[in-house]
Structures are given as structure tokens and as C-alpha cells.
Amino acid sequence: MAEDEPPGASLKPLVFRVDETTPEVVQSVLLERGWSKFDQQERNMEDWNLYWRTSSFRMAEHANVKPWQCLNHHPGTTRLTRKDLLAKHLRHMERLYGAPLYEFLPPTFVMPSDYSKFVAEYFKEKQALDAKLSYWICKPAELSRGRGIIIFSDIKNLIFADTCIIQKYICNPLLVGRYKCDLRVYVCVTGFKPLTIYIYQEGLVRFATEKFDLGNLQNSYAHLTNSSINRSGASYEKIKEVVGSGCKWTLSRFFSYLRSWDVDDLLLWQKINRVVILTVLAIAPSVPFAANCFELLGFDILIDDNLKPWLLEVNYSPGLSLDCSADVSVKRRLIHDTIELMHLHSLRNDRKESCSAANGSPGVSLARKDRGQGRDLPHESFSQPGSRRAFSKDGTPGEKGVTACPENQHTCQPRAVLSRQEVRPPTREPPKAKPKARARHPALKTLIPRVSLIQARGREKGLSLCVQPDSSWVPGPQAGNFVLIFPFNEATFGASRNGLNVRRIIQELQKLTHKQCSQAAEEKTKRK
């Protein structure tokens, strides 16, 4: 029993609710952490803490969520994950803030409404290239796993029935052993009011299983990186040049490979962070408020041979099946760390609920304990972040100040993925001691999310992937392998705190980008 709980209150395992779409790995991890599975025959309908499913929730379900409950989807995020809506939102941002800012999206046309625009662009480019071919890719707006995609250079081969998008095909992708690849980057948005974005420091790299060849656009195994397609290819199990067998690497292995070619992987990761922030900003002002929910997204990023990241799409409920060793290594820790992140962003209102429990009100049996590895995590409900005080009036850490979650052997600890000293795939490192909180900003009375340092290289040089912190800016918060990328300084926190001042945020992001590029240029000069 917790020290401050009234007589009669007891701690019981947290309860998770699922449906037929809930990934097996989610259920397995929660059971491993000591959670109980909801059974409507044995429990009250409100007697659960987390509802995790693949499909979205109705607004009525969001409106009726209780303080001790959490949903794994936020309303309105499908505007990022439907390909046609994503394109429309990003084009709207281009018109407002300038095309150069959003040049990470290939030229895109939504069919059938943009058909005449596409035809005009197609023939304009064909005339400009003279005898050279131009390449385009057509994707159904709502389908996933590579279904219905066609790549063409002759408009005569364009066939579509339903809503789809046509994009300029990136015909100069970065190749690994002559194989095309893209990155699956995991992002968790824990709230939109204020906007709070975390990126996962580990991820997956997905390979085509046949060598890239623009001479054969019909060969899906050479042009599409979807593992659901490539697992059925004849070359899947074969040992492929550099790539090896299968069709996936971990992200840390990929960055290790880049470092062996003297690529500035830190700068590349900073660019990817920028893509993520600008993409989420495109819908953030119009997303309805909803408490007690989060959104785990899968960003598909293609890197070209100039080391420029391109946004291919954003995935709703990214696939969590465990089809290979890379999946097992990344996805199990991803779920563990997502649960840690939920605890990091929850309110300490046990005292109130314990009093309710003593009076026999609904939810009395709900516990505030997540065993994980047999250790007690903070006894918190899953409420909206932003209400907890991180600092007292004199600027010292408050009694309920935010700290990083305790280390867990299941969570993916920061690796040497950005350390130039390590070229081979990284191994697990012992947890590093966390910096102690120091007195900061006496006027602040609410939680200010703070940037985290990332990976060995960042720790050594005092760099964040998305900000060079001021002397007054302390690292954190970090939950397992999730690190905060927005807000990345006090100005962006202020610009997202009451409403969302997108123009101010973009100005701060442009300042940051300029600073990062200058630092990268200086470092390159020093190496020479």
C-alpha cells in the first residue's frame, strides 16, 4: 500500500483492453510488465487503464474516457496518414510558409482532382528533359503494404480507379549494395495542446530484395521496400551484397554503415527530426482537444544519394508483427518504451482516486502500478501533460518534478548509433547516470518539456539532435529510447502553450537549422 493512501485502498495490476486488431506483441509486453487483460465478464466496463487497438476511436469514446484511462489514438490524426490528405495539408503549409520549407515532399498530385495539373506538369517535364525519361509513382490513397502501387515513365501506363496520389519518383535513392531502402522512424505524439513530439532513437531499415533498376519499372522487388512484398520474393533468403539475408536492418546498423563511409549521420538525423516536426505541424492547429491519449506513428523516410531525406508517407498504427530478428529487437522495446512514456506524461492524482476508492466509487480497483521488472513505477493516471509542476516558485525542482523513468532492461538504451568510434552494429551499453536537475527559470510554474541528449556522440559533444541547448537548458525528459524533439526550446514551448503559433515555431526551426548546418560545416572543416 502506498504511504499516503487511506485505509482500504490497495494496489492491483493495471488493466489493458484489446480487440481482435490489437497486435500480439502489445499484449505480450503488457502481460510481461504485470498488467492484467480486461475481461468484461469479470470486470466493470470502466475497470481498465489502457485500450490499445489498430482502428481509431469515435469522438464519443474520447469524450467518455475516465481520468484513469488512456487510448492509443488521438482524434484527427488520419489527416496525416491518408496519403491524399497528407499531400493537401503539406501543400497548404507550402502556400502559407514557402515551398522551400516543405521541399522534403516530392511533387505530388491528388487524383482525380489534380489530373489536369499532373498532365501539364508531365508534358512540361518531358519537353524539358528532351530524350530523357521522367519517372512517376502512383499510390492508392487508403491502401498500405505496397498494394496497388505502379511506377511509370509513360503516361499511357497510368491506370487508377479510386482516389490516389501521383508523385515524382525518386530515381536516385541511396543504395546499400545496389539495393534500395527506406527508413521506418517511430514517432509518438503525446499531446497536441500543447504539442509534444517524441522520436524513437531506434527503428527499422527496409530493403528491396532485388537490385535497383530503372530499366524494369514493373519489378516490385527492386523498387518497393515493403517487407510484406519482399518476403515473398525469391531473393529474400539469399545472401545479398552488403545487405545479407532478409530485407531489414535496425536503424542503428544503418547509421553504423553510413559512418563507415564517413557520412555525417548526426546532421542527417537532425534533418529527419525537422521533417517530422514540420509534418506534424501541418495538422496540429486543427486537431480537436482530447485528454488521455497518444499517437504512435510510423514515418517512412527515403534517403537519396545526396543524403536528403524525403517523406514517403506516415503510417497509422504502424505494423508490429515480429517477422524477423530485427523486428523482435526493435518492436518489443518500442512497446516497453511507449508504456514508459505514458507514465512520464501522467498526473499524480492517486490521492484523489484513492479517496474515491475508499468511498466505493467506480474504478476503485484500478491500480497505479506497472511492475515492469518487478519495480514500482510512478503511481499516476493517464491524464493530459502540462498540469504537473516541474519547478517550485524559487526555481528548484518541485516535489512532483519530472524525472526520467527508471532504467529497464527491456527498454532500448541509447546506443552508439551516432558514435563515430563504433562502426560495427552496436551492442548494449550499461545505463549511463542521468544528470541531476538544477535550479532553472523561477517564473515557470508548469512543466516545460526539455530536450534530451541522444547517443554517445551527442553526449560527448553536448549536442541534441534538434537543438544546441543553452547553458540554462537541462537534458530530458527521456523515456527509454524516446527523446523529446518538440518543443525544443523555451520559445517553441511558449509558442505551443496557449494555442499554436506556427509562424513563430517555424522561425525558431529555421534558426535551429541554420545553426546546425553551420556547426556541421565547421566540423567538416576541422576534419580536413
N, C-alpha and C positions, 0 to 999 in steps of 0.2 A: 504494500500500500504506500502511495506517495506520502511524503511527510506532511503536506498541508491538506490532505483530503479529509473530509468529515467521516465519522464512523459509518460503516455500512457501505462505503464506496470501495470498489475493488477493481483491479486492473485485469482485463481479459484481452485475448488476442484481437488485433484489428481484423476486420471482416472485408473481404473483397467480393464483388458481384460480377458475374460474367454472363455472356450469352453464347450462342453457337459460333459466333465470329471471333471470340477472344482468342488470341494466339496462345498456343500451348506453353511457350516459353514464359509468358507473363504469369500464367497460373503456377507454373513450376517454381519460378523465382519467389513469388509471394508466399507459397507454401513453405519454401525453404527458409524464408525470413520469419516464419512463425505465424503468418496470417491464417485466418480460417476462411473457408469458402462459404458464401451465403447459400442457405437452404431455406426457401420460402415456407417449407413445411414445418420447420423448426423455429424460425425466427419471425419477428415482427417485420413488416415490409420496409420499415425505416431503419432497421437494425443492420446497417452496413456502412463502411467508411469510404470505399473506392469502387467505382463502377467503371470498368475498362472494357470497351468493345470497339470493333472496327468501324461501324457506322456512326453517323452523327446523332446527337440528341435533339429532341424537339425543344423549342423555347420554353414550353410548359415544364419540361423536366429540369431545365436550368432554373426556372423561377421557383420551383418547389424544393430545390436542394437544401438540405439542412446544414447547420454550421459544422457538423462533424463529418460531412460527406464531401466527396470530390469526384468530378467527372473528367475523363481523359480527352475530352474535346471541348473546344471553345466555339461558340456560335459565330458564324460568318467567315470561318477560315477556308471554306471551299472556294472562296473567290480567289485564293492563291493557287488552289490545287486543280481546278479545272483549267486546262490549257488555254482555252479561248478567253476566259475571264482574267487569267493572269496576264495575257498579252494586252487586253484592253486596259487594265489598271496600270501596267507599266508604261503604255503609250500615253496615258493620261498624265502620268508623272513627267514624262519627257516634255510634253507640251507646257507644263507648269514650270519646270525647273531646268529645262535644257536637255537636248538629246545626248550630249557627251556624257552626262552623268549616268545614263542608263544604256550605254553602248555595250554592256555585257549581255544584252538580249539580242540574238540575231534578228535581222529584218523579218518581221512576222506579219502575216495576213490571215484574218479570220474568214473562213469560207462558210456560207456563200456570200456574205455581205461585202467582203473586200475583193471579190473576184475581178472586177474591172481594174482595181488598183494593182492587183497582182499581175494581170496580163500586161498592163502598161509597163510595170517595172521589169517584167520578164523580157519583153522585146527591147526595152531601153538597154538593159544589160547585155543582151545578145548582140545588139548593134555595137556596143562599146567594146566588147571582147572580140569582135570580128569572128575569126575561125575557132576561137577557144570556146569550150563548153562552160556553162554555168550549171550549178548543182542545187537542187532543192529537195526538201523533205516534207512530206505530208503526214500529219498525225491526227487521228480522231480525237476530239476534244475530251471525251469522257473515258476512253479505254486506257488500260495500263498494261504493263508487262510486254510492251512492244507489239501488241496486237494491232493489225490494220495499218501499219506504217509502210509507206512506199517512198523510195528515193528515185528521183528522175532528173534528167537534164533536158529532155524534150517534152514540151507541154502536151504533146499528144498522148503521153503516158500518164497524165494526171487524171485519176478517176476518184471521185468521192461521192458519197450519198448523204451522209449526215454532217452535222457541224464538225468542222476540223480546222486545223491551222496549217498554213504552209510557211516554212521558214527557209532562209538561206542555209544550205547545208555547209557545215564547217568542214572544208575539204583539206585542211592542213592540221589535223589533230596531232597532239604529241603522241608519238608511238613508242611503245616499250617492246623491243624485239620485233618491230614491224607490226605490232598488234595495237589496235585502237582500244582506248579505255576511257572510262569516266569515273567520277568520284561520287559516292553516296555520303553526304555530310548530314549528320543528325543535328537538329536544332529544336530546342524546347522554348516555347513562349509561355511563360508562367503568368502573364497578365498583359492586357492592352491598356489599362487605365490604372496606374501608369504603365507604359510599355516597358517590358522586361524580357530580354532575349538572352538565352544561353546557347552556346555551341559546344558540341561534344568533340573532345580532342582526339578521339579515335573514330574510325569509320571504315568504310569498305571501298575498294577499287575494283571495278567490274570490267572484265576484258572480253572483247570479241575473241572467238577461238580460231578464226582463220585470218590470214594476213590481209592488211588493208589494201584495197584495190579499187580505184575509181573506174577501172575498165569493166567492172562487173557490179553494177548497182543493185542487181537482184539477189546478190549473195548476202542474206541476212546475217550469217555467221561472221562476215567480215566487216559489216557496217553497224550492227546493233550490239549493244553491250548488255542487254537484258539477260540475266542469268537463266530466266525461265526459257529463253530461246536457246542459249548456248549449251545448256545442259543436255539438250537432245542432239547436239552436233557430233559428228564422227571424231572431231579433234579434241573433244572435251577432256578425255582422259589421257591424251597424248602429252608427252613432254615437249612443250613449245619453247622456242628460243627466248631466253630470259624469263618469260612468264612461268614456265614449268607446267604442271598438270592443272586441270581445273580451269576456273575462269575468275577467281577472286584473290585479291591480296587484302591485307589490312592497310589502312591509311598510313600507319607508321612505317610499314615496309616500303610503301611507295615513296614516302619522303626520304627514307634512307637511300633508296635507289637514286633519287634526284640529287642528293648530296654527293653521291659518288661521281656525278657529272658536274659538280661544282655549281649547282643551281642554288639561288638564294631562296630557300624554302620558306624562311620566315616572311619575306616580302610577299611570296605567293599566298601564304595563309592569311596575311593581312588583307590582300585583295579579295579573297574568298569571304572573309568576315564582312567586308564592305558590301559585297553582293548580297549577302544575307540581310544585313540591316536595311539597305535600300529597298529590297524586295518586300520585306515585312512592312516597311513604312508605307508602301503603296496602298495597303488596305486598313492600316491601323486607325486612321481617323474615323472611319465609318463602321468599325466593328462595335456591336452593341455590348454594353457592360454586362458581365456575368461573373459572379463570385464563385470561388471554389472549383476552378477548372484549370486545365493546362492543355497545351497542344504540342505533341511530338511530331515533327515534320521531317521528311527526307528530301534534302536538296540534291538534285542531280547536276553536277558541275563537270563540264568538259574543259580540259586544258589544251590550248593549241600549241603549235611548235614555237610560238613567240612567248610562251608562258603567260598567256592571257586567259583568265577564267571566263567561260560562257555559261550562262544559266540555261539549262535544257528544260527543266520542269521542277515543280515542287510536289511532293507526294504526301497525300493524306493517309494516315495510318500506314506508314512505310512497312514493307514486308518484314516479318520477324520469324520466318521459318528458318530452321537450322539445317542447311543443306550441305555444309562443308565445315572444315575446321575453322576457317576464317569467320564464318557466321557464328559459330559457338563462342569463339574468342571475343567477338565484339558485342553480339546482341545480348548475351546473358548479363554482361557487365553493364550494358546500356540500361537494361531494365532495373538492375540494382541501383544504379546511379540516379535514375529517374525517381525512384522511391525516396532516395536521399534528398533529392532536390525538392520534392513535395514537403518533406519535413523542414527543410531550410526556410521555406516560404509559408509557414503556417503560424497561426496565432496561438499564444499560450492562454487558452481560456478554460483549462481543466477545472479551475476552481469553480467557475460558474456552472459547468456541466456536472461537476461532482455534487454541487448543491441540488441541481435538478435530479440527479440520480437518487439522492437521499430522499427526495420527495416523490419518487416513483414516476417521474415524467418520462415520455418516450426517449429512447436512446440510452436508458440507464446502464445497459450492459456494455456499451461501446467503450473499448479501452483506448488508452493513449500509449500503447507500447508496440514497438516493432522490434522483434528480437534480433533480426539480422543474424549476427554471430553470437547470440546469447547475451547481447548487451542492450541496455535500455537507451532508446533514442529519446529526444525531447518529447514530453507529453503535450502534444499540440493537436488542434483541429486543423482541417484543411481550408483555412479562410484566405481571403484575398490579401496579398502582401501590401505593405505600405502603412500598416497601422502600428507596427511594433516600433518602440523607441530603441534606437541603436546607441544613442548618446544621451547623457543626462544634461541638465542645464549648464553645468560648468565644463561640458565638453568631454568628460571622462566616460568610458564605456558604461552604459546603463546596466541596471540589474538584469534586464532582459535583452541585452545587446546581442546582435547576431554574431555567431561564430560559425566557422566551417564545420561541417558534420564530422563526427569521429571517423577515423580511418576504418575501412572494412576490407578484408582481404578479397572480397568479391568485386569491389569497385576497381575500375581501371585507373591505376595511379599514373600521374604524369610520367611519360616515358622519355626516352632520348630521341623522340621522333624529330626534334628540331636541334639536336646536338650534332655539330659537325664532327665531333670526335668519334662518333659511332656510325659506321657505315653498314654494318650487318643489321638484320631485323632485330629490334631491341628486345631485351629481356626485362622482366620485372625488377624494379628497383625498390629498396626499402623506403617506407614513407618518410618524407622529409618533415622536419619540425616546422610547424606553422608559425608565422610571425605574430607577435603579440600586438593586440590593438593598443594604439596610443591615443592621447587626447587630440581630438580634431573638431573643428567647426562648432563652437559652443552654441551658435544660434540654431542649429539644426535639431528639430525635435522629432522627426520621423526618419524612418530607415532610408539611408542613401545607399543604393547598390553601388558597389565599388569594383573596379576592375581587378582581375586576377592575373598573376603571372602565369606563364604557360611554358612547360617543358624545361629541360635542363638549360638550353641555350638562353631562353628568356630569363631564367632565374639568375644565370651567371652575369648577364649584362643589365639586369634591372629593367627589361623590356616587357611590355604587354603586347599581345598580338594586335590589339586595336588601339592602344594608346601608350604614349610615353608618359607615365604618371608624374604629376607634380610632386614636389617634396612633401606636400600635405595630403597626398592621396595614398591610402593604405590598400594593400592587396586583399582580394576576396570580394564577395564570397565565392566559394567553390564547393561543389557537391560531387565527390568522386572525380570523374573526368569531365564534368560540365563546368565551364567557366563563363562568367558574365561578359557579354560583348556590347550590350546596350542596357542602360546608359553607360557611357564610357568616361564621362567626367561630370563635374557638377553642373556645367552649363546644359548638357543634354538631359540630365536628371530634372533640372528646373523646367526645361522645355517640354517635358513629357508628364510633369506632375499634375498640373491643372489644365486639362485639355492637352492638345498635342500641337506644338508649334513646329511644323515640319520644316518650314524655311530656315528657322534657327538651327534645327538639328542638322540639316544638310550643310549649312555654313560651317558648323563645327566639324562635320565629317570631311569636308573639303580641306579645312585647315589641317586636320589629322593626316589625311592622305598626302598632302604636300610635305608635311614633316617626316612621314615615314619614307617617302621617296628620297628626300634629302639625306636622311640617315643611311639609307641603302646605298646611295651614290657615294657618300663619304666612306662607308665601309669597303666598298668595291675599290675605291682609290687607294685606301690603306693597304689592301691585299696586294695591289700591283706594286 
